[in-house]
Amino acid sequence: MRITLLSLAVPWADRPTVGLYNVDQARALRALGHETSIVSLSPLALPGAQHLGGAFSRQASRLARYEWNGVPIHTLRVPFAFPAFVRTKLG
């Protein structure tokens, strides 16, 4: 069975400890014989955003596809229509 987890919290080069539980869940499902991957939404990175510094450059440098502990992670760039407070505190 194929299982795709959707999460805003995933580890990446700039934030290696964020969302490790999602990777552990995917690895546990793999151990049970399932094909797993994680899809993560990320703010749309405008061209040249990596030169702005801070959070803009970190998000712009995030890869579209990478692996963390053997689990493939796919980053989808989307325009976020709700503020960070809703994503981080209420989500």
C-alpha positions, 0 to 999 in steps of 0.5 A, a space after each residue: 500500500 502507498 501512504 503519503 503523509 501531509 505535514 507542515 512540520 518536516 526536517 530539512 537542512 535548516 531545521 533538522 529537528 522539526 517534525 522528526 516524528 513524521 519521519 519516524 511514522 513513515 519509517 515505521 510504516 515502511 517497516 510494515 511493508 508500505 511504501 511511504 513518502 511525506 509531502 510538505 507545503 512551503 511558502 512560495 519562494 519568489 525569484 531572488 528571495 534567497 538574497 533577502 536574508 533570514 527566513 526568506 533565504 532559508 525557505 528559498 534554499 529548501 529543496 523540492 525533493 530530498 530524503 531524510 533517514 531514507 524517507 522521501 520528502 516532497 516540498 510543494 510551494 504554495 501561496 499561504 493564505 493564512 498568517 503564520 499564527 494560524 499555522 504555528 499556534 492553532 494548527 
